[in-house]
Amino acid sequence: MGCDLYIDDNANLGTDKMNHTEVLTNAINILRDRDAKYGPVQEMFERTSKLASIILDREVTPYEITVIMKCLKDARKKYDPMNVDHYADNINYEAFSYQFATAGADEAAEDAVTAELAKKLAPMMPNNGDYNV
């Protein structure tokens, strides 16, 4: 998932005060630059979640990684509240969180429909002991 949005490279990206549109512009620029540097977002968070799962000996999801990264950025704001990078990264982590939180929604809805159809059709199908209903 790349970022195709063009943002003026002359935008204020320093530590000067920024208004809300400049912070959002910065977030998009960071997303574009990091996507080019580190690869697709989905792949990176999946790889990170697999590594965390091995280390923690439990399943860690890409969604959970985004929550952890937002916590890291919030913790850093205590010592450096003027660093726009913390705010811009959190905007991107929120977007990633939403993407991962909703990723399985269509699949879950399809599974629910399939299960409902199976319940309705099961009594109509002959059961010769080949399967449990």
Contact map, one row per residue, 1 for C-alpha under 8 A:
1110000000000000000000000000000000000001110000000000000000000000000000000000000000000000000000000000000000000000000000000000000000000
1111000000000000000000000000000100100001000000000000000000000000000000000000000000000000000000000000000000000000000000000000000000000
1111100000000000000000000001001100100000000000000000000000000000000000000000000000000000000000000000000000000000000000000000000000000
0111110000000000000000000000000100000000000000000000000000000000000000000000000000000000000000000000000000000000000000000000000000000
0011111000000000000000000001000000000000000000000000000000000000000000000000000000000000000000000000000000000000000000000000000000000
0001111100000000000000000000000000000000000000000000000000000000000000000000000000000000000000000000000000000000000000000000000000000
0000111110100000000000001001100000000000000000000000000000000000000000000000000000000000000000000000000000000000000000000000000000000
0000011111100000000000000000000000000000000000000000000000000000000000000000000000000000000000000000000000000000000000000000000000000
0000001111100000000000000000000000000000000000000000000000000000000000000000000000000000000000000000000000000000000000000000000000000
0000000111110000000000000000000000000000000000000000000000000000000000000000000000000000000000000000000000000000000000000000000000000
0000001111111000000001001100000000000000000000000000000000000000000000000000000000000000000000000000000000000000000000000000000000000
0000000001111101010001000100000000000000000000000000000000000000000000000000000000000000000000000000000000000000000000000000000000000
0000000000111111000001000100000000000000000000000000000000000000000000000000000000000000000000000000000000000000000000000000000000000
0000000000011111000000000000000000000000000000000000000000000000000000000000000000010000000000000000000000000000000000000000000000000
0000000000001111100000000000000000000000000000000000000000000000000000000000000001110000000000000000000000000000000000000000000000000
0000000000011111110000000000000000000000000000000000000000000000000000000000000000000000000000000000000000000000000000000000000000000
0000000000000011111000000000000000000000000000000000000000000000000000000000000000000000000000000000000000000000000000000000000000000
0000000000010001111111100000000000000000000000000000000000000000000000000000000000000000000000000000000000000000000000000000000000000
0000000000000000111111100000000000000000000000000000000000000000000000000000000000000000000000000000000000000000000000000000000000000
0000000000000000011111110000000000000000000000000000000000000000000000000000000000000000000000000000000000000000000000000000000000000
0000000000000000011111111000000000000000000000000000000000000000000000000000000000000000000000000000000000000000000000000000000000000
0000000000111000011111111100000000000000000000000000000000000000000000000000000000000000000000000000000000000000000000000000000000000
0000000000000000011111111110000000000000000000000000000000000000000000000000000000010011000000000000000000000000000000000000000000000
0000000000000000000111111111000000000000000000000000000000000000000000000000000000000001001000000000000000000000000000000000000000000
0000001000100000000011111111100000000000000000000000000000000000000000000000000000000000000000000000000000000000000000000000000000000
0000000000111000000001111111110000000000000000000000000000000000000000000000000000000001000000000000000000000000000000000000000000000
0000000000000000000000111111111000000000000000000000000000000000000000000000000000001001101100000000000000000000000000000000000000000
0010101000000000000000011111111100000000000000000000000000000000000000000000000000000000000100000000000000000000000000000000000000000
0000001000000000000000001111111110000000000000000000000000000000000000000000000000000000000000000000000000000000000000000000000000000
0000000000000000000000000111111111000000000000000000000000000000000000000000000000000001100000000000000000000000000000000000000000000
0010000000000000000000000011111111100000000000000000000000000000000000000000000000000000000100000000000000000000000000000000000000000
0111000000000000000000000001111111110000000000000000000000000000000000000000000000000000000000000000000000000000000000000000000000000
0000000000000000000000000000111111111000000000000000000000000000000000000000000000000000000000000000000000000000000000000000000000000
0000000000000000000000000000011111111110000000000000000000000000000000000000000000000000000000000000000000000000000000000000000000000
0110000000000000000000000000001111111111100000000000000000000000000000000000000000000000000000000000000000000000000000000000000000000
0000000000000000000000000000000111111111000000000000000000000000000000000000000000000000000000000000000000000000000000000000000000000
0000000000000000000000000000000011111110000000000000000000000000000000000000000000000000000000000000000000000000000000000000000000000
0000000000000000000000000000000001111111000100000000000000000000000000000000000000000000000000000000000000000000000000000000000000000
0000000000000000000000000000000001111111101100000000000000000000000000000000000000000000000000000000000000000000000000000000000000000
1100000000000000000000000000000000110111111100000000000000000000000000000000000000000000000000000000000000000000000000000000000000000
1000000000000000000000000000000000100011111110000000000000000000000000000000000000000000000000000000000000000000000000000000000000000
1000000000000000000000000000000000000001111111000000000000000000000000000000000000000000000000000000000000000000000000000000000000000
0000000000000000000000000000000000000011111111100000000000000000000000000000000000000000000000000000000000000000000000000000000000000
0000000000000000000000000000000000000111111111110000000000000000000000000000000000000000000000000000000000000000000000000000000000000
0000000000000000000000000000000000000000111111111000000000000100110000000000000000000000000000000000000000000000000000000000000000000
0000000000000000000000000000000000000000011111111100000000001100000000000000000000000000000000000000000000000000000000000000000000000
0000000000000000000000000000000000000000001111111110000000000000000000000000000000000000000000000000000000000000000000000000000000000
0000000000000000000000000000000000000000000111111111000000000100100000000000000000000000000000000000000000000000000000000000000000000
0000000000000000000000000000000000000000000011111111100000111101100000000000000000000000000000000000000000000000000000000000000000000
0000000000000000000000000000000000000000000001111111110000111000000000000000000000000000000000000000000000000000000000000000000000000
0000000000000000000000000000000000000000000000111111111000000000000000000000000000000000000000000000000000000000000000000000000000000
0000000000000000000000000000000000000000000000011111111100110000000000000000000000000000000000000000000000000000000000000000000000000
0000000000000000000000000000000000000000000000001111111111110000000000000000000000000000000000000000000000000000000000000000000000000
0000000000000000000000000000000000000000000000000111111111100000000000000000000000000000000000000000000000000000000000000000000000000
0000000000000000000000000000000000000000000000000011111110000000000000000000000000000000000000000000000000000000000000000000000000000
0000000000000000000000000000000000000000000000000001111111100000000000000000000000000000000000000000000000000000000000000000000000000
0000000000000000000000000000000000000000000000000000111111100000000000000000000000000000000000000000000000000000000000000000000000000
0000000000000000000000000000000000000000000000000000110111110000000000000000000000000000000000000000000000000000000000000000000000000
0000000000000000000000000000000000000000000000001101110111111000000000000000000000000000000000000000000000000000000000000000000000000
0000000000000000000000000000000000000000000000001101100001111101100000000000000000000000000000000000000000000000000000000000000000000
0000000000000000000000000000000000000000000001001100000000111111100000000000000000000000000000000000000000000000000000000000000000000
0000000000000000000000000000000000000000000011011000000000011111110000000000000000000000000000000001000000000000000000000000000000000
0000000000000000000000000000000000000000000000000000000000001111111000000000000000000000000000011001100000000000000000000000000000000
0000000000000000000000000000000000000000000000001000000000011111111100000000000000000000000000000000000000000000000000000000000000000
0000000000000000000000000000000000000000000010011000000000011111111110000000000000000000000000000000000000000000000000000000000000000
0000000000000000000000000000000000000000000010000000000000000111111111000000000000000000000011011000000000000000000000000000000000000
0000000000000000000000000000000000000000000000000000000000000011111111100000000000000000000010001000000000000000000000000000000000000
0000000000000000000000000000000000000000000000000000000000000001111111110000000000000000000000000000000000000000000000000000000000000
0000000000000000000000000000000000000000000000000000000000000000111111111000000000000000000010000000000000000000000000000000000000000
0000000000000000000000000000000000000000000000000000000000000000011111111100000000000000110011000000000000000000000000000000000000000
0000000000000000000000000000000000000000000000000000000000000000001111111110000000000000000000000000000000000000000000000000000000000
0000000000000000000000000000000000000000000000000000000000000000000111111111000000000000000000000000000000000000000000000000000000000
0000000000000000000000000000000000000000000000000000000000000000000011111111100000000110110000000000000000000000000000000000000000000
0000000000000000000000000000000000000000000000000000000000000000000001111111110000000100000000000000000000000000000000000000000000000
0000000000000000000000000000000000000000000000000000000000000000000000111111111000000000000000000000000000000000000000000000000000000
0000000000000000000000000000000000000000000000000000000000000000000000011111111110000100000000000000000000000000000000000000000000000
0000000000000000000000000000000000000000000000000000000000000000000000001111111111100100000000000000000000000000000000000000000000000
0000000000000000000000000000000000000000000000000000000000000000000000000111111110000000000000000000000000000000000000000000000000000
0000000000000000000000000000000000000000000000000000000000000000000000000011111110000000000000000000000000000000000000000000000000000
0000000000000000000000000000000000000000000000000000000000000000000000000001111111100000000000000000000000000000000000000000000000000
0000000000000000000000000000000000000000000000000000000000000000000000000001111111110000000000000000000000000000000000000000000000000
0000000000000010000000000000000000000000000000000000000000000000000000000000100111110000000000000000000000000000000000000000000000000
0000000000000010000000000000000000000000000000000000000000000000000000000000100111111110000000000000000000000000000000000000000000000
0000000000000110000000100000000000000000000000000000000000000000000000000000000011111111000000000000000000000000000000000000000000000
0000000000000000000000000010000000000000000000000000000000000000000000000000000000111111100000000000000000000000000000000000000000000
0000000000000000000000000000000000000000000000000000000000000000000000001101100000111111110000000000000000000000000000000000000000000
0000000000000000000000100000000000000000000000000000000000000000000000001000000000111111111000000000000000000000000000000000000000000
0000000000000000000000110110010000000000000000000000000000000000000000000000000000011111111100000000000000000000000000000000000000000
0000000000000000000000000010010000000000000000000000000000000000000001001000000000001111111110000000000000000000000000000000000000000
0000000000000000000000000000000000000000000000000000000000000000000001001000000000000111111111000000000000000000000000000000000000000
0000000000000000000000010010000000000000000000000000000000000000000000000000000000000011111111100000000000000000000000000000000000000
0000000000000000000000000011001000000000000000000000000000000000000000000000000000000001111111110000000000000000000000000000000000000
0000000000000000000000000000000000000000000000000000000000000000011011000000000000000000111111111000000000000000000000000000000000000
0000000000000000000000000000000000000000000000000000000000000000010001000000000000000000011111111100000000000000000000000000000000000
0000000000000000000000000000000000000000000000000000000000000000000000000000000000000000001111111110000000000000000000000000000000000
0000000000000000000000000000000000000000000000000000000000000010010000000000000000000000000111111111000000000000000000000000000000000
0000000000000000000000000000000000000000000000000000000000000010011000000000000000000000000011111111100000000000000000000000000000000
0000000000000000000000000000000000000000000000000000000000000000000000000000000000000000000001111111110000000000000000000000000000000
0000000000000000000000000000000000000000000000000000000000000000000000000000000000000000000000111111111000000000000000000000000000000
0000000000000000000000000000000000000000000000000000000000000110000000000000000000000000000000011111111100000000000000000000000000000
0000000000000000000000000000000000000000000000000000000000000010000000000000000000000000000000001111111110000000000000000000000000000
0000000000000000000000000000000000000000000000000000000000000000000000000000000000000000000000000111111111000000000000000000000000000
0000000000000000000000000000000000000000000000000000000000000000000000000000000000000000000000000011111111000000000000000000000000000
0000000000000000000000000000000000000000000000000000000000000000000000000000000000000000000000000001111111110000000000000000000000000
0000000000000000000000000000000000000000000000000000000000000000000000000000000000000000000000000000111111111000000000000000000000000
0000000000000000000000000000000000000000000000000000000000000000000000000000000000000000000000000000011111111100000000000000000000000
0000000000000000000000000000000000000000000000000000000000000000000000000000000000000000000000000000000111111110000000000000000000000
0000000000000000000000000000000000000000000000000000000000000000000000000000000000000000000000000000000111111111000000000000000000000
0000000000000000000000000000000000000000000000000000000000000000000000000000000000000000000000000000000011111111100000000000000000000
0000000000000000000000000000000000000000000000000000000000000000000000000000000000000000000000000000000001111111110000000000000000000
0000000000000000000000000000000000000000000000000000000000000000000000000000000000000000000000000000000000111111111000000000000000000
0000000000000000000000000000000000000000000000000000000000000000000000000000000000000000000000000000000000011111111100000000000000000
0000000000000000000000000000000000000000000000000000000000000000000000000000000000000000000000000000000000001111111110000000000000000
0000000000000000000000000000000000000000000000000000000000000000000000000000000000000000000000000000000000000111111111000000000000000
0000000000000000000000000000000000000000000000000000000000000000000000000000000000000000000000000000000000000011111111100000000000000
0000000000000000000000000000000000000000000000000000000000000000000000000000000000000000000000000000000000000001111111110000000000000
0000000000000000000000000000000000000000000000000000000000000000000000000000000000000000000000000000000000000000111111111000000000000
0000000000000000000000000000000000000000000000000000000000000000000000000000000000000000000000000000000000000000011111111100000000000
0000000000000000000000000000000000000000000000000000000000000000000000000000000000000000000000000000000000000000001111111110000000000
0000000000000000000000000000000000000000000000000000000000000000000000000000000000000000000000000000000000000000000111111111000000000
0000000000000000000000000000000000000000000000000000000000000000000000000000000000000000000000000000000000000000000011111111100000000
0000000000000000000000000000000000000000000000000000000000000000000000000000000000000000000000000000000000000000000001111111100000001
0000000000000000000000000000000000000000000000000000000000000000000000000000000000000000000000000000000000000000000000111111110000000
0000000000000000000000000000000000000000000000000000000000000000000000000000000000000000000000000000000000000000000000011111110000000
0000000000000000000000000000000000000000000000000000000000000000000000000000000000000000000000000000000000000000000000001111111000000
0000000000000000000000000000000000000000000000000000000000000000000000000000000000000000000000000000000000000000000000000011111100000
0000000000000000000000000000000000000000000000000000000000000000000000000000000000000000000000000000000000000000000000000000111111100
0000000000000000000000000000000000000000000000000000000000000000000000000000000000000000000000000000000000000000000000000000011111100
0000000000000000000000000000000000000000000000000000000000000000000000000000000000000000000000000000000000000000000000000000001111110
0000000000000000000000000000000000000000000000000000000000000000000000000000000000000000000000000000000000000000000000000000001111110
0000000000000000000000000000000000000000000000000000000000000000000000000000000000000000000000000000000000000000000000000000001111111
0000000000000000000000000000000000000000000000000000000000000000000000000000000000000000000000000000000000000000000000000000000011111
0000000000000000000000000000000000000000000000000000000000000000000000000000000000000000000000000000000000000000000000000100000000111
